[in-house]
Amino acid sequence: MTNFDVHAIRQDFPILSREVRGKPLVYLDNGSSAQKPQVVIDAVTKAYSEEYANVHRGLHFLSNLATDNYEGVRGKIARFLGAKDENEIIYSTGSTFGLNMVASSWLAPRIEAGDEIILTVMEHHANIVPWHFLRERQGAVLKWIDIEPDGSLDPQKVIDAIGPKTKMIAVSHMSNVTGAIVDIKTIATAAREKGVAVCVDGSQSAVHMPVDVVDLGVEFFAITGHKLYGPSGCGATYIKKERLAEMRPFMGGGDMIRDVGKDVITYNDPPHLLEAGTPNIVQMIGLGAAIDYMEGIGWDAITAHEADLTAYAGERLRGANWLNLYGEAPGKGAIYSFTMNGSAHPHDISTIIDQRGVAVRAGHHCAQPLMEHFGVSATCRASFGLYNTREEVDVLMDALELCHELMG
Ligand SMILES: Cc1ncc(COP(=O)(O)O)c(C=O)c1O
């Protein structure tokens, strides 16, 4: 972990020095949304206060400048995800948008009643509901793959489920509930041999590990900017060139057309074909700054720091025999879900530890099939980012002990 000083990193995030309820903020809700470094806040401020105009529209100075700044992020995202061509990056408002776009623009026109979509029980609703639409509207069959007792996903079970009617495998790269990481490459290699497309929800993984979409061999990979230390309302979807050529337009409006007549329209080429209307100009510029920030720290430092946090948090949480942990997959990322023995509901736990300044998420985490698998309606989730510390894990544990004393 050379050159990584977490206390210096924390200085980059203004919100981390604030207090909550008279206590230093311990922000462990990163799986939901991450805090923003000053460079991202500055990039957004500068874009609005000095360099703002609509993009792709004008011939004036500011419009050209805003267009350059906005379009310049496409190449950064392509490099960040290992895509070879920046035109394979479609801007979005987040993973929810990206996954819905894949379902609606690519799969909907080519799915027939009885065709199958393979899903896993650990998907976020954003990677479930768009496929349910195709079940409801077009008679697609959803085939669900269960997870192993330790919370991992056996890639062979996904591969074995592929049949002659399988059209798509929709799978998360990293669970937002358990932190389990999925062996996408093995799944995608087998899927490719059978002519089945793989759509990956990379909302969590892209924050915690380097991603290379070409090496993974997937057709679609969605990310969301606000978890990546960027602004809310931005994200991107990698779409492999061959699939991009097959995409039906998602939304109609400005930018995605070439000519509009009374009886005929001609369309723009991708990526603009799939980016109708005035986009999230400033948010995307902020995402570019966030990617620069993460790359400036470097994956070696980020992954080493987070591996240490994951190990330490796991050790502390497992040490409390009144907690039940959900998902202990080997190599998992920095996310822990748990419940407490006794009468404390996850919502109570979250409310009580909030009094100590500790922010965690409680609920079903938009992953109800996974809650059903675990036989619970909700859990508490502590999810870590690159700025969290071992000391914060200790504050979390002290707050949980207090909660256990009160409600256990
Ligand atoms: C695994 C996963 N997928 C998808 C999403 C949806 O992301 P967004 O709401 O930013 O579109 C989330 C966000 O919680 C997530 O954790």
The ligand as an ORCA input file, in Angstrom:
! r2SCAN-3c Opt
* xyz 0 1
  C     -25.864     -3.730     -7.938
  C     -26.637     -2.501     -8.325
  N     -27.223     -2.441     -9.510
  C     -27.903     -1.367     -9.925
  C     -28.037     -0.269     -9.124
  C     -28.808      0.905     -9.624
  O     -28.003      2.018     -9.777
  P     -28.641      3.446    -10.093
  O     -29.769      3.623     -9.134
  O     -27.540      4.378     -9.884
  O     -29.125      3.404    -11.493
  C     -27.455     -0.279     -7.853
  C     -27.619      0.878     -6.941
  O     -27.939      0.715     -5.783
  C     -26.730     -1.422     -7.449
  O     -26.143     -1.496     -6.242
*
